[in-house]
Amino acid sequence: MQPLSKVVIPVAGHGTRLLPATKATPKEMLPVVDKPVLQYVVEEATAAGLRDVLLITGRNKRPIEDHFDRNTELEQALRHKGAPHRLAELQRPEELATVHYLRQGAPQGLGHAVLRAEQHIGDESFAVLLGDDLIDAGSPLLPEMIKVQQRHGGCVLALMPVGPHEISAYGCAVTRPARTDGTFPITDLVEKPRSDEAPGNYAVIGRYVLPPEVFPALRATPPGRGGEIQLTDALATLARQGTPVHGVLHTGRRYDTGDPENYLRTAIQFGCERPDIGPTLRSWLDHYVRHEMPRG
């Protein structure tokens, strides 16, 4: 099986939960400290060896293209100011990977976004990373998922245990007991079940490693929940038809940046753990919580 080199990152969503901040700025470009969310995701992909990046975009996503392109005027200004560190950080996004762009058109769901990538992917296996999920770099998940796919074939999904009140926000995996290598055979999937109807507590989070067989399954998948083509539904069909679908349990930290509260938590955690600003930020935060934060 040839090594994986391609990753698809859907970024065509409207970011309605973060309005009005996302009215003119793509949610993927909102900063976590001093880098946009999407750059963290692309860095995760390239750290796993995936340097062919396809971004599935939509309207009003031009800032994404600008971010991964050169800005010669700003480069010259930083050289003139003698700011080599800032210049290196400015140039880093364009040097990460070969980035391609493809419009989704009408937003018809995650499954439709992945299907749009078929011509670019061809007959290779590939990864899908969701742009509002960040995985802690200290506990990399994607390299392990790629190893599982190389070893077992089929589809590999990232799983995370969640409480009954949370499962309705995720795809839910039906699993058999774990193998000796810690992976879970997945026999079925249900998209965003009600808490009283969920077949388990393993949620599918935003990391997938998929074979090209997913494309015909997506073409045959009718619109599902929300009137959209759901990737979960296509993967459930493959599982029922006998295509191996494996779950890798993520036990490290994951950050959700898709709503205001979780976005702020992510920014605070990343800032507090940065060696350059963390000590003073933690000191200020402690003082604010103890002495200045309004009560009640």
For each residue, the residues with C-beta under 8 A, 3 or more apart:
1: 125 149 150 153
2: 124
3: 49 150
4: 49 50 124 125 126 127 146 149 209
5: 49 50 51 52 124
6: 50 52 53 54 120 121 124 126 127
7: 45 50 52 53 54 126 127 128 129
8: 54 56 113 114 117 120 121 126 127 128 129
9: 38 41 42 45 53 54 55 56 128 129 130 131
10: 13 55 56 104 110 113 114 128 130 131
11: 26 28 38 55 56 57 58 61 64 131
12: 56 57 58 61 103 104 107 113
13: 10 27 58 107 131
14: 22 58 107
15: 18 19 21 22 26 27 258
16: 19 22
17: 258 259 260
18: 15 21 22 27 30 258 259 260 263
19: 15 16 22 23
20: 23
21: 15 18 25 27 30
22: 14 15 16 18 19 25 26 27 30
23: 19 20
24: 60
25: 21 22 29 30 63
26: 11 15 22 29 30 38 60 61 63 64
27: 13 15 18 21 22 30 37 131 132 257 258
28: 11 36 37 38 41 64 131 132
29: 25 26 36 37 38 63 64 67
30: 18 21 22 25 26 27 36 37 257 263
31: 34 35 36 37 267
32: 35 36 37 40 134 257 263 266 267 270
33: 267 270 271 274 277
34: 31 89
35: 31 32 39 40
36: 28 29 30 31 32 39 40 67
37: 27 28 29 30 31 32 40 41 131 132 134 257
38: 9 11 26 28 29 41 42 64 67 131
39: 35 36 42 43 67 93 96
40: 32 35 36 37 43 44 134
41: 9 28 37 38 44 45 129 130 131 133 134
42: 9 38 39 45 46 53 68 93 96 97 99
43: 39 40 46 47 96 137
44: 40 41 47 48 129 134 135 137 140 142
45: 7 9 41 42 48 50 51 53 97 127 129 142
46: 42 43 49 50 51 53 96 97
47: 43 44 137 140 142 143
48: 44 45 127 140 142 143 146
49: 3 4 5 46 143 146
50: 4 5 6 7 45 46 53 97 127 142
51: 5 45 46 96 97 98
52: 5 6 7 97 98 100
53: 6 7 9 42 45 46 50 96 97 98 99 100
54: 6 7 8 9 99 100 101 102 117 120 121
55: 9 10 11 64 99 100 101 102
56: 8 9 10 11 12 102 103 104 113 114 116 117
57: 11 12 61 64 65 101 102 103 104
58: 11 12 13 14 61 103 104 105 107
59:
60: 24 26
61: 11 12 26 57 58 64 65
62: 65 66
63: 25 26 29 66 67
64: 11 26 28 29 38 55 57 61 67 68 101
65: 57 61 62 68 69 101
66: 62 63 69 71
67: 29 36 38 39 63 64 93
68: 42 64 65 93 94 96 99
69: 65 66 94
70: 75 91 94
71: 66 74 75 90
72: 75 76
73: 76 77
74: 71 77 78 90
75: 70 71 72 78 79 87 90 91
76: 72 73 79 80
77: 73 74 80 81
78: 74 75 81 83 84 86 87 90
79: 75 76 82 83 87
80: 76 77
81: 77 78
82: 79
83: 78 79 86 87
84: 78 87 88
85: 88 89
86: 78 83 89 90
87: 75 78 79 83 84 90 91
88: 84 85 91 92
89: 34 85 86 92
90: 71 74 75 78 86 87
91: 70 75 87 88 94 95
92: 88 89 95 96
93: 39 42 67 68 96
94: 68 69 70 91
95: 91 92
96: 39 42 43 46 51 53 68 92 93 99
97: 42 45 46 50 51 52 53
98: 51 52 53
99: 42 53 54 55 68 96
100: 52 53 54 55 120
101: 54 55 57 64 65
102: 54 55 56 57 116 117 120
103: 12 56 57 58
104: 10 12 56 57 58 107 108 112 113 116
105: 58 116
106:
107: 12 13 14 58 104 112 113 228
108: 104 111 112 113 223 228 229
109: 112 113 223 224 226 228 229 230 231
110: 10 113 114 130 228 229 230 231
111: 108 114 115 218 221 228 229 230 231 232 233 234
112: 104 107 108 109 115 116 218 228 229
113: 8 10 12 56 104 107 108 109 110 116 117
114: 8 10 56 110 111 117 128 210 214 218 231
115: 111 112 118 215 218 219 229
116: 56 102 104 105 112 113
117: 8 54 56 102 113 114 120 121 126
118: 115 121 122 212 215
119: 122
120: 6 8 54 100 102 117
121: 6 8 54 117 118 124 126 212 215
122: 118 119 212
123: 212
124: 2 4 5 6 121 212
125: 1 4 149 209 210 211 212
126: 4 6 7 8 117 121 209 210 212
127: 4 6 7 8 45 48 50 142 145 146 207 208 209 210
128: 7 8 9 10 114 207 208 209 210 231
129: 7 8 9 41 44 45 133 142 206 207 208
130: 9 10 41 110 133 206 207
131: 9 10 11 13 27 28 37 38 41
132: 27 28 37 206 256 257 258
133: 41 129 130 205 206 207 254 255 256 257
134: 32 37 40 41 44 254 255 257 266
135: 44 139 140 141 142 207 250 252 253 254 255
136: 139 252 253 254 255
137: 43 44 47 140
138: 252 253
139: 135 136 250 251 252 253
140: 44 47 48 135 137 143 144
141: 135 144 145 158 207 248 250 252
142: 44 45 47 48 50 127 129 135 145 146 207 209
143: 47 48 49 140 146 147
144: 140 141 147 148 248
145: 127 141 142 148 149 156 158 207 209 248
146: 4 48 49 127 142 143 149 150 156 209
147: 143 144 150 151
148: 144 145 151 152 156 181 183 209 246 248
149: 1 4 125 145 146 152 153 154 155 156 209 211 246
150: 1 3 146 147
151: 147 148 181
152: 148 149 156 183 244 246
153: 1 149 211 244
154: 149 211 238 243 244 245 246
155: 149 208 209 210 211 214 235 238 239 243 244 245 246
156: 145 146 148 149 152 208 209 210 245 246 247 248
157: 173 186 204 207 208 235 245 246 247 248
158: 141 145 204 205 206 207 208 247 248 250
159: 173 175 184 202 203 204 205 247 248 249 250
160: 202 203 205 249 250 254
161: 201 202 203 249
162: 166 167 170 201 202 203
163: 166 167 201
164: 167 195 198 201
165: 168 195
166: 162 163 169 170 203
167: 162 163 164 170 172 193 195 198 201 203
168: 165 192 193 194 195 198
169: 166 192 203
170: 162 166 167 192 203 204 205
171: 189 190 191 192 203 204 230 231 232
172: 167 189 190 191 192 193 198 199 200 201 202 203 204
173: 157 159 184 186 188 189 200 202 203 204 247
174: 186 187 188 189 190 199 200
175: 159 178 184 185 186 187 200 202 247
176: 184 185 186 187
177: 184
178: 175 182 183 184 249
179: 182 183 184 185
180:
181: 148 151
182: 178 179 248 249
183: 148 152 178 179 246 247 248
184: 159 173 175 176 177 178 179 202 246 247 248 249
185: 175 176 179 244 245 246 247
186: 157 173 174 175 176 189 239 245 246 247
187: 174 175 176 239 240 245
188: 173 174 199 236 239 240
189: 171 172 173 174 186 204 232 233 235 236 239 245
190: 171 172 174 193 197 198 199 232 236
191: 171 172 224 225 230 232 233
192: 168 169 170 171 172 225
193: 167 168 172 190 197 198 199
194: 168 197 198
195: 164 165 167 168 198
196:
197: 190 193 194
198: 164 167 168 172 190 193 194 195 201
199: 172 174 188 190 193
200: 172 173 174 175
201: 161 162 163 164 167 172 198
202: 159 160 161 162 172 173 175 184 247 249
203: 159 160 161 162 166 167 169 170 171 172 173
204: 157 158 159 170 171 172 173 189 232
205: 133 158 159 160 170 250 254
206: 129 130 132 133 158
207: 127 128 129 130 133 135 141 142 145 157 158 250
208: 127 128 129 155 156 157 158 231
209: 4 125 126 127 128 142 145 146 148 149 155 156
210: 114 125 126 127 128 155 156 214
211: 125 149 153 154 155 214 243
212: 118 121 122 123 124 125 126 215
213: 216 217 238 243
214: 114 155 210 211 217 218 234 235 238
215: 115 118 121 212 218 219
216: 213 219 220
217: 213 214 220 221 234 235 237 238
218: 111 112 114 115 214 215 221 229 231 234
219: 115 215 216
220: 216 217 234 237
221: 111 217 218 224 229 230 233 234 237
222: 229
223: 108 109 227 228 229
224: 109 191 221 227 228 229 230 232 233
225: 191 192 228 230
226: 109
227: 223 224
228: 107 108 109 110 111 112 223 224 225
229: 108 109 110 111 112 115 218 221 222 223 224 233 234
230: 109 110 111 171 191 221 224 225 233 234
231: 109 110 111 114 128 171 208 218 234 235
232: 111 171 189 190 191 204 224 235 236
233: 111 189 191 221 224 229 230 236 237
234: 111 214 217 218 220 221 229 230 231 237 238
235: 155 157 189 214 217 231 232 238 239 245
236: 188 189 190 232 233 239 240
237: 217 220 221 233 234 240 241
238: 154 155 213 214 217 234 235 241 243 245
239: 155 186 187 188 189 235 236 243 245
240: 187 188 236 237
241: 237 238
242:
243: 154 155 211 213 238 239
244: 152 153 154 155 185
245: 154 155 156 157 185 186 187 189 235 238 239
246: 148 149 152 154 155 156 157 183 184 185 186
247: 156 157 158 159 173 175 183 184 185 186 202
248: 141 144 145 148 156 157 158 159 182 183 184
249: 159 160 161 178 182 184 202
250: 135 139 141 158 159 160 205 207 254
251: 139
252: 135 136 138 139 141
253: 135 136 138 139
254: 133 134 135 136 160 205 250
255: 133 134 135 136 262 265 266 269 270
256: 132 133 259 262 263 266
257: 27 30 32 37 132 133 134 262 263 266
258: 15 17 18 27 132 262 263
259: 17 18 256 262 263
260: 17 18 263 264
261: 264 265
262: 255 256 257 258 259 265 266
263: 18 30 32 256 257 258 259 260 266 267
264: 260 261 267 268
265: 255 261 262 268 269
266: 32 134 255 256 257 262 263 269 270
267: 31 32 33 263 264 270 271
268: 264 265 271 272 285
269: 255 265 266 272 273
270: 32 33 255 266 267 273 274
271: 33 267 268 274 277 278 281
272: 268 269 278 281 282 285
273: 269 270 278
274: 33 270 271 277 278 281
275: 278
276:
277: 33 271 274 280 281
278: 271 272 273 274 275 281 282
279: 282 283
280: 277 283 284
281: 271 272 274 277 278 284 285
282: 272 278 279 285 286
283: 279 280 286 287
284: 280 281 287 288
285: 268 272 281 282 288 289
286: 282 283 289 290
287: 283 284 290 291 292
288: 284 285 291 292 293
289: 285 286 292 293
290: 286 287 293
291: 287 288
292: 287 288 289
293: 288 289 290
294:
295:
296:
